[in-house]
Amino acid sequence: MEDGRSIREKLEGRELRIFCNYSMLLLFAAGIINMEAEGGGVLAAARGLWTIVVSRDALITDYFELVGYGAAFWNAFLVMGMGLWLLHREKVRFTGLTMAAVFINAGYALWGKNPVNILPILLGTYLYAMVHGAQLSRYIYTGFFGTSLAPLVTELVYELPFDKWVNLLLSIAAGILIGFILPGLSVHTASMHMGYNLFNVGFSAGIVAFVIVCVLKSFGIESQSVMIWRSGRPFWIAAGLYGYFASAFLYGLYLARWDIKSILKIWKHPGRAVADFVLMEGVGCTLMNMALVGTVSATYILLIGGDFSGPMVGAILTAFGFSAFGAHVRNYFPVLLGVFLSTFLNQFTPVTPGMQLAAVFAVGLAPLAGRFGVFAGMVAGMLHAAIVMCTSQMYGGLNLYNNGFSAGWVAIIMVPGLESFTTRMNEEKRMNEEKRKGKCFMNRKKQEKS
């Protein structure tokens, strides 16, 4: 017991940083193992990384299918490593929001982000901080989330009608502009959905992408979505995910001093942003919650016969990360169920790639179910499934957080009505309670007189 307490004391304040480094090393190891299995070794993986950098990244570009598992995992390792280095450089405290930002970047590094196309956007965020006389740490999360428009940076290199070096410079300038715009815009979009869409920057990025694509179309420059998707459910990926989530759960259980019931405290929160479970309830139960949500999302894909493609593994890692910042099993399950039930009413099946992604990414609407109940969550999931299949066409697949954009519209549409209905119900409840108290007071007075 003494040794256990001393280890916990040594870990205090560094628990999440250590876990993120552990996760990054697992990505590196997965890359090495798959390089050997695929043949070609490090040189083949380097060529794969170069292919990722120079290829279009519009939705949906599955790096597992494009370059193989080894190079894809190494790309995720590099992107995650860049993020962790920036957090270390800026001396940012690791919280639930940190976990959401780190794991969404690691996940999307399997289908759309690479160490090159995210740099201009991060530079734009850095310039925004400089102009406002602030440290990068103040806006670093917006910069991380803002890399959802990294495919647009790559796309401009190929679509602009100038010399390739001019195109490259203009694409870098566009990325810097995006990174400069998003910090201010994301503050305003958060007020639009009132914190019920966890993917707020995905919503603001969708607006920016739509405007830029419209401007490009006015000059006759048009981008088209793509579909590169690896089908199948390799056993080793499923085993790796479950093993990883089990290790996260056990680590959290240890940090929570083996109190498994501590996770119930998280389930009491509706999850509406800002709901940082690390700050609210502690690291241990947060990691256990992350493990459970990750397990639920992976199990859903297995049960419907879906695919462990790069995008799906990336989506699962995203849900895993946001389970430290608003999502838990109790508020996620209704919207997940809503997406599944929608497939019995619309033209899509549960295994349609877009519907697989919609189900896992419905985690962004979890606060809506947490605040307004199971039925509202199911309706939100069904509406999300309908909207998300259309929105990608608005910006040619150049906003990776398409589900975040869709979730924003779902919240904007549903929340005002739900809020007004809830307010009316609460007001009626209050008035009835006051009438009841008034009757009790009058009856008491009558008894005193008699």
Buried (B, 14 or more C-beta within 10 A) or exposed (E): EEEEEEEBEEBEEEBBBEBBBEBBEBBBEBBBBBBEEBEBEEEBBBEBBBBBBEBBBBBBBBBBBBBBBBBBBBBBBBBBBBBBEBBEEEEBEBBBBBBBBBBBBBBBBBBBBBBBBBBBBBBBBBBBBEEEEEBBBBBBBBBBBBBBBBBBBBBBBEBBEEEEEEBBBBBBBBBBBBBBBBBEBBEEBBEBBBBBBBBBBBBBBBBBBBEBBEEBEEEEBEBEBBEBBBEEBEEEBBEBBBEBBEBBBEBBBBBBEEBEEBBEBBBEBBBBBEBBBBBBBBBBBBBBBBBBBBBBBBEBBEEBEBBBBBBBBBBBBBBBBBBBBBBBBBBBBBBBBBBBBBBEEEEBEBBBBBBBBBBBBBBBBBBBBBBBBBEBBBBBBBBBBBBBBEBBEBBBBBBBBBBBBBBBBBBBBBBEEBBEEBEEEEEEEEEEEEEEEEEEEEEEEEEEEE
